[in-house]
Amino acid sequence: MRHKEGFELSLFLELYDILLSLWKADVILRPLTHRFLRGAVQLLGRTIAFVKDGLEGSIKFGEDRSGSATENGSLSINGDASKSSVENEYHWGDRVDDVASVAWELTLLETCITHDYLQKIVSVVAPSDVANQSNMFNTEPELTELRAIISDVLVEASQEINPMIHKCWNEVIAGILTKKCSAPLSAVKGVAATYRMTNRPPPTQHSPFVSTILRPLKEFDAMFANRTPPQVGMQWKVFVVTTVSARYSVAVEELLATVQRTEVTLKSRKARRTAAGGMSDGEKVKLQLYLDYKEFAKNVEEVGVDGTSIPGVVKLESSTKEAESFQQKNVGDGN
């Protein structure tokens, strides 16, 4: 940690140091307390606005080293796009690690402003101990009122921070992770091709892609387990698992429908069963999907989400349950 309050990012380190410096003995003028307090509120407000613009993608970071692109990244006069500019420019709101880091700094900032920073100001302009009141001409009721006013001002100034923290986690982070976790689902369609007309033996383990579905969520959760704001809770994680499992269940249902149509056609041609263990290609596909579901359900539990409360996971179980008997038969046949 670079700061006793826990700040690590330069923006928040500099901001809090400046805020504290306003109330140093050689800086503060007590008769102008209202102006110093307004300055602190303005600094806080502008920082929050800056962070909000970055989160929404209004501010770009990085360097344009090519010198050929215009300010908005459009084509140069000769019609060539500035590849270097595109590669070096980025929005931190698109990077899940950056968003989580900023959200944690905002959490620390909110706590500091409404607790430590409040006490710092009060200790300077409205101390409760008699020893530090010797050069003040306010009555105790006036000091009590002043403390309450300062507290109200800081609470109001920081009220936009908490909604931004929730947006970082429940919208931005959840959205990025959902997209990453959904990418491997394109492999579901390939399960049928693995067994169609290949004479392969029945499956005995899950498909390799299944373990990669929730991997981005697992890795992110492990990295930021100790930097997840307490007020955020599990909502963001449940959203990711709910959305991904729903997409997974739809992909499985579509594949099963295709397999069913194929089996009907093969059965009408009296070619339904193959030589490998007496199990048809379609049954092998169903068994593979069942094994995949079991692995996925295990991964859901590993990220700390109750799979029985997730509609998509429940749907996957019901869609693939038929193949449970295939697995038992496969084990009984020694395959």
C-alpha positions as CSV (number, residue, x, y, z in Angstrom):
1,M,0.0,0.0,0.0
2,R,1.3,3.4,-0.9
3,H,-1.0,5.3,1.5
4,K,-2.1,4.5,5.0
5,E,-5.8,4.7,3.9
6,G,-5.1,2.1,1.3
7,F,-5.1,4.2,-1.9
8,E,-2.9,2.8,-4.7
9,L,-3.9,4.7,-7.9
10,S,-2.1,8.0,-8.4
11,L,-5.3,10.0,-9.0
12,F,-6.8,9.1,-5.6
13,L,-3.5,9.4,-3.8
14,E,-3.0,12.9,-5.1
15,L,-6.6,13.9,-4.5
16,Y,-6.7,12.8,-0.9
17,D,-3.3,14.3,-0.1
18,I,-4.6,17.7,-1.5
19,L,-7.8,17.4,0.4
20,L,-5.8,16.8,3.6
21,S,-3.4,19.7,2.9
22,L,-6.3,22.2,3.0
23,W,-6.6,21.7,6.7
24,K,-2.9,21.9,7.7
25,A,-2.2,24.4,10.4
26,D,-0.1,26.6,8.1
27,V,-2.8,26.6,5.4
28,I,-6.2,26.8,7.0
29,L,-7.7,30.2,8.0
30,R,-10.6,29.3,10.3
31,P,-12.7,32.4,9.5
32,L,-12.7,31.1,5.9
33,T,-13.7,27.5,6.8
34,H,-16.7,27.7,4.5
35,R,-14.4,28.5,1.5
36,F,-12.0,25.7,2.3
37,L,-14.9,23.3,2.7
38,R,-16.3,24.4,-0.6
39,G,-12.9,23.9,-2.3
40,A,-12.8,20.3,-0.9
41,V,-16.3,19.6,-2.2
42,Q,-15.4,21.0,-5.7
43,L,-12.3,18.9,-5.9
44,L,-14.2,15.8,-4.9
45,G,-17.0,16.6,-7.4
46,R,-14.7,17.1,-10.3
47,T,-12.8,13.9,-9.5
48,I,-16.1,12.0,-9.4
49,A,-17.2,13.5,-12.7
50,F,-13.8,12.6,-14.3
51,V,-14.1,9.0,-13.2
52,K,-17.7,8.9,-14.4
53,D,-16.7,10.2,-17.9
54,G,-13.9,7.6,-18.1
55,L,-16.3,4.8,-17.1
56,E,-18.7,5.8,-19.8
57,G,-16.0,5.9,-22.4
58,S,-16.0,9.7,-22.9
59,I,-12.3,10.0,-22.2
60,K,-9.6,8.2,-24.1
61,F,-6.2,7.3,-22.7
62,G,-2.9,6.4,-24.4
63,E,-0.7,8.0,-27.0
64,D,-1.0,8.7,-30.7
65,R,2.6,8.1,-31.9
66,S,1.9,8.1,-35.6
67,G,1.1,11.8,-36.0
68,S,-1.1,11.1,-39.0
69,A,-4.5,10.7,-37.4
70,T,-6.9,13.5,-36.5
71,E,-7.9,14.2,-32.9
72,N,-11.0,12.0,-33.2
73,G,-9.1,9.1,-34.7
74,S,-10.5,9.5,-38.2
75,L,-8.6,8.9,-41.4
76,S,-5.7,11.1,-42.4
77,I,-5.6,13.1,-45.6
78,N,-4.1,10.3,-47.7
79,G,-6.9,8.0,-46.5
80,D,-4.7,5.7,-44.4
81,A,-6.1,4.9,-40.9
82,S,-3.7,5.5,-38.0
83,K,-3.2,1.9,-36.8
84,S,-0.7,3.1,-34.2
85,S,-3.3,5.5,-32.8
86,V,-5.9,2.8,-32.5
87,E,-3.5,0.4,-30.8
88,N,-2.4,2.9,-28.2
89,E,-5.7,4.5,-27.3
90,Y,-8.1,2.8,-24.9
91,H,-10.9,3.3,-22.5
92,W,-10.2,2.1,-19.0
93,G,-13.9,1.3,-18.7
94,D,-13.4,-1.5,-21.2
95,R,-10.9,-3.3,-18.9
96,V,-12.4,-5.3,-16.2
97,D,-9.3,-5.1,-13.9
98,D,-9.1,-1.4,-14.2
99,V,-12.8,-1.0,-13.5
100,A,-12.5,-3.1,-10.3
101,S,-9.4,-1.2,-9.2
102,V,-11.1,2.1,-9.6
103,A,-14.3,0.9,-7.9
104,W,-12.2,-0.2,-4.9
105,E,-10.5,3.2,-4.7
106,L,-13.9,4.8,-4.8
107,T,-14.9,2.6,-1.9
108,L,-11.9,3.8,0.1
109,L,-12.5,7.4,-0.8
110,E,-16.2,7.3,0.3
111,T,-15.2,5.7,3.6
112,C,-12.4,8.3,4.2
113,I,-14.5,11.3,3.3
114,T,-17.3,10.4,5.7
115,H,-15.1,9.2,8.5
116,D,-11.4,10.1,8.6
117,Y,-11.6,13.3,6.6
118,L,-14.6,14.4,8.5
119,Q,-12.7,13.9,11.8
120,K,-9.7,15.8,10.4
121,I,-11.8,18.9,9.6
122,V,-13.7,18.7,12.8
123,S,-10.4,18.4,14.8
124,V,-9.2,21.6,13.2
125,V,-12.2,23.9,13.1
126,A,-14.6,22.4,15.7
127,P,-12.6,20.3,18.2
128,S,-14.4,18.6,21.0
129,D,-11.6,18.7,23.5
130,V,-11.3,21.9,25.6
131,A,-7.5,22.2,25.2
132,N,-7.9,22.9,21.5
133,Q,-10.7,25.4,21.9
134,S,-8.6,28.0,23.7
135,N,-8.3,30.2,20.7
136,M,-11.9,29.8,19.6
137,F,-14.8,32.1,20.5
138,N,-17.7,29.7,19.6
139,T,-20.0,28.3,22.3
140,E,-20.3,24.5,22.6
141,P,-23.8,24.5,20.9
142,E,-22.3,26.5,18.0
143,L,-19.4,24.0,17.7
144,T,-21.9,21.1,17.8
145,E,-23.9,22.7,15.0
146,L,-20.7,23.3,13.0
147,R,-19.8,19.6,13.2
148,A,-23.2,18.6,12.0
149,I,-23.0,21.0,9.1
150,I,-19.6,19.7,8.0
151,S,-20.8,16.1,8.3
152,D,-23.9,16.9,6.1
153,V,-21.8,18.7,3.5
154,L,-19.4,15.8,3.1
155,V,-22.1,13.1,3.1
156,E,-23.9,15.0,0.3
157,A,-20.7,15.6,-1.6
158,S,-19.9,11.8,-1.6
159,Q,-23.5,10.6,-2.3
160,E,-22.7,9.9,-6.0
161,I,-19.8,7.6,-5.2
162,N,-21.9,4.6,-4.0
163,P,-24.1,4.4,-7.1
164,M,-21.0,4.6,-9.3
165,I,-19.5,1.6,-7.3
166,H,-22.6,-0.4,-7.9
167,K,-22.5,0.5,-11.6
168,C,-18.9,-0.6,-11.9
169,W,-19.7,-4.0,-10.5
170,N,-23.3,-4.8,-11.4
171,E,-23.2,-3.3,-14.9
172,V,-19.7,-2.9,-16.3
173,I,-17.8,-5.7,-14.7
174,A,-20.7,-8.1,-14.9
175,G,-21.2,-7.2,-18.6
176,I,-17.5,-7.7,-19.5
177,L,-17.3,-11.0,-17.7
178,T,-20.5,-12.2,-19.2
179,K,-19.2,-11.6,-22.7
180,K,-15.9,-13.4,-21.9
181,C,-17.6,-16.4,-20.3
182,S,-20.1,-16.7,-23.2
183,A,-17.4,-17.0,-25.9
184,P,-16.7,-20.7,-25.4
185,L,-20.4,-21.6,-25.8
186,S,-19.9,-21.5,-29.6
187,A,-18.2,-24.9,-29.1
188,V,-21.5,-26.5,-28.0
189,K,-22.6,-27.0,-31.7
190,G,-19.4,-29.0,-32.3
191,V,-20.4,-31.7,-29.9
192,A,-22.6,-33.3,-32.5
193,A,-19.9,-33.4,-35.1
194,T,-17.6,-35.3,-32.7
195,Y,-19.8,-38.4,-32.8
196,R,-21.8,-38.1,-36.0
197,M,-20.7,-41.0,-38.3
198,T,-17.4,-41.3,-36.6
199,N,-17.9,-44.7,-34.8
200,R,-16.3,-43.2,-31.7
201,P,-16.9,-44.9,-28.3
202,P,-19.3,-43.2,-25.8
203,P,-17.8,-40.3,-23.8
204,T,-16.5,-40.8,-20.3
205,Q,-15.6,-37.2,-19.4
206,H,-16.7,-33.6,-20.1
207,S,-15.7,-31.7,-23.2
208,P,-12.5,-29.5,-22.8
209,F,-14.3,-26.3,-23.5
210,V,-16.7,-26.6,-20.5
211,S,-13.9,-25.8,-18.0
212,T,-13.1,-22.6,-19.8
213,I,-16.7,-21.2,-19.7
214,L,-16.5,-19.7,-16.2
215,R,-12.7,-19.4,-16.1
216,P,-12.7,-15.6,-16.6
217,L,-15.1,-15.3,-13.6
218,K,-13.0,-17.6,-11.4
219,E,-9.8,-15.8,-12.2
220,F,-11.2,-12.3,-11.7
221,D,-13.0,-13.4,-8.5
222,A,-9.7,-14.8,-7.1
223,M,-7.8,-11.6,-8.0
224,F,-10.3,-9.2,-6.4
225,A,-11.7,-11.3,-3.6
226,N,-10.2,-8.9,-1.0
227,R,-11.0,-5.8,-3.0
228,T,-14.7,-6.4,-3.6
229,P,-16.7,-3.6,-1.9
230,P,-18.9,-5.1,0.9
231,Q,-22.0,-3.3,-0.3
232,V,-21.8,-4.9,-3.8
233,G,-22.4,-8.4,-2.5
234,M,-23.0,-11.4,-4.8
235,Q,-25.4,-9.7,-7.3
236,W,-22.8,-9.2,-10.0
237,K,-21.6,-12.8,-9.8
238,V,-25.1,-14.2,-9.9
239,F,-25.9,-12.1,-12.9
240,V,-22.9,-13.5,-14.8
241,V,-23.8,-17.1,-14.0
242,T,-27.5,-16.6,-14.7
243,T,-26.9,-15.0,-18.1
244,V,-24.2,-17.4,-19.2
245,S,-26.1,-20.5,-18.0
246,A,-29.3,-19.3,-19.8
247,R,-27.3,-19.0,-23.1
248,Y,-25.7,-22.4,-22.5
249,S,-29.1,-24.0,-21.9
250,V,-30.5,-22.5,-25.1
251,A,-27.5,-23.8,-27.1
252,V,-28.0,-27.3,-25.6
253,E,-31.7,-27.3,-26.3
254,E,-31.1,-26.3,-29.9
255,L,-28.5,-29.1,-30.3
256,L,-30.8,-31.7,-28.7
257,A,-33.6,-30.7,-31.1
258,T,-31.3,-31.2,-34.0
259,V,-30.1,-34.6,-32.6
260,Q,-33.7,-35.7,-32.1
261,R,-34.6,-34.9,-35.7
262,T,-31.5,-36.7,-37.0
263,E,-32.3,-39.8,-34.9
264,V,-35.8,-40.0,-36.2
265,T,-34.5,-39.9,-39.7
266,L,-31.9,-42.6,-39.0
267,K,-34.5,-44.8,-37.3
268,S,-36.8,-44.7,-40.3
269,R,-33.9,-46.0,-42.3
270,K,-33.3,-48.8,-39.8
271,A,-29.8,-47.4,-39.1
272,R,-30.4,-46.1,-35.6
273,R,-27.9,-48.2,-33.6
274,T,-24.2,-48.5,-34.2
275,A,-21.8,-51.2,-33.3
276,A,-20.0,-49.4,-30.5
277,G,-21.7,-50.5,-27.3
278,G,-25.1,-50.5,-28.9
279,M,-25.3,-46.8,-28.4
280,S,-26.4,-44.5,-31.2
281,D,-24.6,-41.4,-32.3
282,G,-27.4,-39.3,-30.9
283,E,-27.2,-41.0,-27.5
284,K,-23.5,-40.4,-27.4
285,V,-24.1,-36.7,-28.0
286,K,-26.8,-36.6,-25.3
287,L,-24.4,-38.4,-22.9
288,Q,-21.6,-35.9,-23.7
289,L,-24.0,-33.0,-23.0
290,Y,-24.9,-34.5,-19.7
291,L,-21.3,-34.9,-18.7
292,D,-20.7,-31.3,-19.8
293,Y,-23.6,-30.1,-17.7
294,K,-22.3,-31.9,-14.6
295,E,-18.9,-30.2,-15.0
296,F,-20.5,-26.8,-15.6
297,A,-22.7,-27.3,-12.5
298,K,-19.6,-28.1,-10.4
299,N,-17.9,-24.9,-11.7
300,V,-20.9,-22.9,-10.8
301,E,-20.7,-24.1,-7.2
302,E,-16.9,-23.4,-7.2
303,V,-17.5,-19.7,-7.9
304,G,-19.8,-19.6,-4.8
305,V,-23.2,-19.5,-6.6
306,D,-26.0,-21.9,-5.7
307,G,-26.8,-23.7,-9.0
308,T,-30.2,-24.8,-7.8
309,S,-31.3,-21.2,-7.7
310,I,-30.2,-20.4,-11.3
311,P,-32.9,-21.1,-13.9
312,G,-30.3,-21.9,-16.7
313,V,-28.5,-24.5,-14.6
314,V,-31.9,-26.1,-13.6
315,K,-32.9,-26.1,-17.3
316,L,-29.6,-27.7,-18.3
317,E,-30.2,-30.5,-15.8
318,S,-33.7,-31.2,-17.0
319,S,-32.6,-31.1,-20.7
320,T,-29.8,-33.6,-20.2
321,K,-31.2,-35.8,-17.5
322,E,-32.3,-38.5,-20.0
323,A,-28.6,-39.3,-20.6
324,E,-28.0,-40.2,-17.0
325,S,-29.3,-43.7,-17.8
326,F,-26.9,-43.8,-20.8
327,Q,-24.0,-43.1,-18.4
328,Q,-25.0,-45.9,-16.0
329,K,-25.3,-48.3,-18.9
330,N,-22.0,-47.2,-20.3
331,V,-20.3,-47.9,-17.0
332,G,-22.1,-51.2,-16.7
333,D,-20.8,-52.2,-20.1
334,G,-17.3,-51.4,-19.0
335,N,-16.7,-48.5,-21.5
